Amino acid sequence: MLVIRDTRESGEMLEAALAGDNGAVLELGPLSLPEGLALARSLDPRLDDAAAAAIWRRAAGSPFWLEALAVPHERSDVTTPIANP
């Protein structure tokens, strides 16, 4: 069984369920600013440094939210709330 979750809160119950021979926990931290800028620009090459950095900050380095925010689509600007990741 594969369980993937995205949260900033402790997953003690999930970690306990996967402890020992039942599975493994792999924690992935946020992308660094240079990594986030590279990802954002790869998704939308029109982004300048300021726009890509704003998306990275808003996504808190999460690749999932970076992609959701950086993929070209109709949007007013990156400071307009879409969701609270």
N, C-alpha and C positions, 0 to 999 in steps of 0.2 A: 504494500500500500504506500502511496506517495501522498504526503500532506504538505501543501505549500501555503504559507500564510504571510501576510504583510501587516505588521503592527509595530507600534512603538512601545507597547506595553509588555510586561513580562508574560511569558507563556509557560508558567510553571506547571500547569496541569498537562499541557501537551508534552513538555519535556519529560515529565514523570511517566507519561504513557509510552514514550519512545525510548525510555532508558534501558540500559542493559542490552540484551540480544534482540529487543523489539524494534530497534531502529537507531537512527543517528540524527542528531540535530546539527545543522549547518547554519550558523548565523552569518548573514551578509550585511555588512555595514553600508552606509551611504556612499555614493560616488564622490570623489574629490571634485573640487571646482574644475580643474583641467579636464578630468574624465567626463564630467557633466556637460561642459561646454562642447567637447568633441561629440558626445552623443546628440545633444540638441542640434548642433550644426549638421550632423549627418542626416538628421531627420528633416531639417528645414535649412538648406544652405543660405537662405536669405537672411537668417538671423545675424545681427551684429553682436559684438561682445556684450554690450549692455543688455540687450534683449535675452540672449542666451543665459547670462548670469542671473537675470531676474527669474527666468524659468527654473534654473537650478535652485535658487533660494526658495522659491515657492514650492518646489517639489521636495525640499529638504534632502536633496541628493538621491532620492529614490528613483531608480531607472524606470519603474512602472509609471510614476507620475510625470517624470521628465518626458517620456514618450507621449503620454496623454496630453500634455500641455504643449509639446513642441511640434507635433504632427500638423502640417499645414491644413487649416480649415478656417471657416469664418470665425473670427474672434475679434473683440474690440482691442484689447491689449492684455499683456500678461499680468497687470495689476488688478484687473476686473475679476472678482470672485466667481469661480465656476463651481468649485467644490472645496471642501476643507479636507485635504488628504491627511 
